[in-house]
Amino acid sequence: MKILSFYNIKGGVGKTSTAVNIAYLASTEKKKVLLWDLDPQGAASYYFSAKTSSLHWLKGVIKGKEEITEFIQETENKNLDIIPSDFSFRLIDIYFNDIKKSEKRFNNIFKGLKKDYDYIILDCPPGISLLSENILELSNLILVPTIPTPLSLRTHEQINLFCKENKISTKKLVFFLSMVEIKKTMHMEHMEFFKKISDRFCKTYIPYRSAIERMGIYRSPVISYTPKSSVTMAYKNLWREIKNFIP
């Protein structure tokens, strides 16, 4: 089992849309995939029409009073399951603070899923938190969507620094460019710059397209309703690159 986390300190960078499409692609390869929507906004859950049956259930799971398997739902896509989010997930750090050795407890949650899945894909909330530390420590790969702008350079530095300060291997970090508009000179300039500053950057970039925005209309991965589009090809190429980084 491999744990792949889609994470960025900054929100609105294409994290959820990529996590959803990569999870879908992995499942088409006859791999058993679990997508865990950890973002309180619940966009990934919305795309798959998944609803949580009760609020604050994650508190019970973290405290060891509930089994995470009880909250896994099947999607309409073969080999792809989901753990949906709800707005109470905004309190995750409070749940962690209430128990001792929270990192050990979180690790045990994943161990219980090991025999059932080839990939666990985590759609993480933005920001830096206790949850971030736990997730990044446990992940085999941390995938960071990055918009090619000056502010993203700062975010790139912050994520690397955060990992170093918390003794998380920066070799887990893999950056890829997202929401790229090739008509914008700034985007094109920064695309070239990002390629130079790190060997942990994917060559494939995800373009800014209305097809991705329509995921909210179709409530489905892009690949399922526009299989021959340039966006679909970009996601497929990105997934090929990601697999080469997985240890």
Residue pairs with C-beta under 8 A, 6 or more apart in sequence:
1 110
1 113
1 114
1 117
1 118
1 119
1 120
2 118
2 119
2 120
2 140
2 141
2 246
3 110
3 119
3 120
3 122
3 138
3 139
3 140
3 141
4 22
4 119
4 120
4 121
4 122
4 139
4 140
4 141
4 143
4 242
4 246
5 121
5 122
5 124
5 135
5 136
5 139
5 141
5 142
5 143
6 15
6 16
6 18
6 19
6 22
6 121
6 122
6 123
6 124
6 143
6 144
6 145
7 15
7 122
7 124
7 132
7 135
7 136
7 142
7 143
7 144
7 159
8 15
8 126
8 144
8 145
8 146
8 155
8 159
9 126
9 127
9 128
9 155
9 158
9 159
9 162
10 126
10 151
10 152
10 155
11 125
11 126
11 127
13 145
13 146
13 147
13 152
13 178
13 179
14 145
14 147
14 178
14 179
14 206
14 212
15 123
15 124
15 126
15 145
15 178
16 39
16 43
16 44
16 47
16 123
17 212
17 215
17 222
18 143
18 145
18 176
18 178
18 206
18 235
18 238
19 35
19 44
19 121
19 122
19 123
20 35
20 44
20 47
20 48
20 123
20 215
20 221
21 221
21 222
21 223
21 235
22 121
22 143
22 235
22 238
22 239
22 242
23 33
23 35
23 80
23 119
23 121
23 221
24 77
24 80
24 221
24 223
24 224
25 223
25 235
25 236
25 239
26 33
26 118
26 119
26 121
26 239
27 33
27 77
27 78
27 79
27 80
28 79
30 79
31 79
31 118
31 119
32 79
32 81
32 116
32 117
32 118
32 119
33 79
33 80
33 81
33 117
33 118
33 119
33 120
33 121
34 72
34 81
34 82
34 83
34 113
34 116
34 117
34 119
34 120
34 121
35 44
35 48
35 80
35 81
35 82
35 83
35 121
35 123
36 82
36 83
36 120
36 121
36 122
36 123
37 43
37 44
37 45
37 50
37 82
37 83
37 84
37 85
37 123
38 85
38 89
38 92
38 122
38 123
38 124
38 125
38 131
38 135
39 85
39 89
39 123
39 124
39 125
39 126
40 85
40 86
40 87
40 88
40 89
40 90
40 125
41 85
41 125
42 84
42 85
42 86
42 87
42 89
43 123
44 82
44 85
44 123
45 51
45 52
45 82
45 84
45 85
45 86
46 216
46 219
47 215
47 216
47 219
47 220
47 221
48 75
48 76
48 82
48 84
48 219
48 220
49 76
49 219
50 73
50 75
50 82
50 84
51 84
52 71
52 84
52 85
52 86
53 71
55 86
55 87
55 88
56 88
56 91
57 66
57 71
58 88
58 89
58 92
58 95
59 88
59 91
59 95
59 98
60 66
61 67
61 68
61 71
61 109
62 92
62 95
62 96
62 99
62 102
62 105
62 106
62 109
63 95
63 98
63 99
63 105
64 105
64 108
67 112
68 83
68 109
68 112
68 113
69 112
69 113
69 116
71 83
71 84
72 81
72 82
72 83
73 81
73 82
73 83
73 84
74 81
74 82
75 81
75 82
77 221
77 224
81 117
89 125
92 129
92 130
92 131
93 129
93 130
93 131
96 102
96 106
96 130
96 131
96 134
97 130
99 105
102 130
102 134
103 133
103 134
103 137
106 134
106 135
106 138
107 138
110 120
110 138
113 120
122 135
122 139
124 131
124 132
124 135
125 131
128 162
132 162
133 166
133 168
136 142
136 163
136 166
136 168
136 172
137 166
137 168
139 172
140 172
140 246
140 247
141 172
141 174
141 242
141 245
141 246
141 247
142 163
142 172
142 173
142 174
143 174
143 176
143 242
144 156
144 159
144 173
144 174
144 175
144 176
145 176
145 177
145 178
145 179
145 206
146 152
146 155
146 156
146 175
146 176
146 177
146 178
146 194
147 177
147 178
147 179
147 180
147 187
148 177
148 180
148 186
148 187
148 188
148 189
148 190
148 191
148 193
148 194
149 186
149 187
149 190
150 186
150 190
152 190
152 194
153 190
153 193
153 194
156 175
156 194
156 197
156 198
159 173
160 170
160 173
162 168
163 169
163 170
163 172
163 173
164 170
170 200
171 200
173 200
174 200
174 201
174 202
174 242
174 245
175 194
175 198
175 200
175 201
175 202
176 201
176 202
176 204
176 205
176 206
176 238
176 241
177 191
177 194
177 201
177 202
177 205
177 206
178 205
178 206
179 206
179 207
179 208
180 187
180 191
180 205
180 206
180 207
180 208
181 187
181 207
181 208
182 188
182 207
191 205
194 201
195 201
195 203
200 245
202 238
202 241
202 242
203 241
204 234
204 237
204 238
204 240
204 241
205 234
206 212
206 231
206 234
206 235
206 238
207 230
207 231
207 234
209 229
209 230
209 231
211 222
211 226
211 229
211 231
212 222
212 231
214 222
214 225
215 221
215 222
218 224
218 225
222 229
222 231
222 232
222 235
223 232
223 235
223 236
226 232
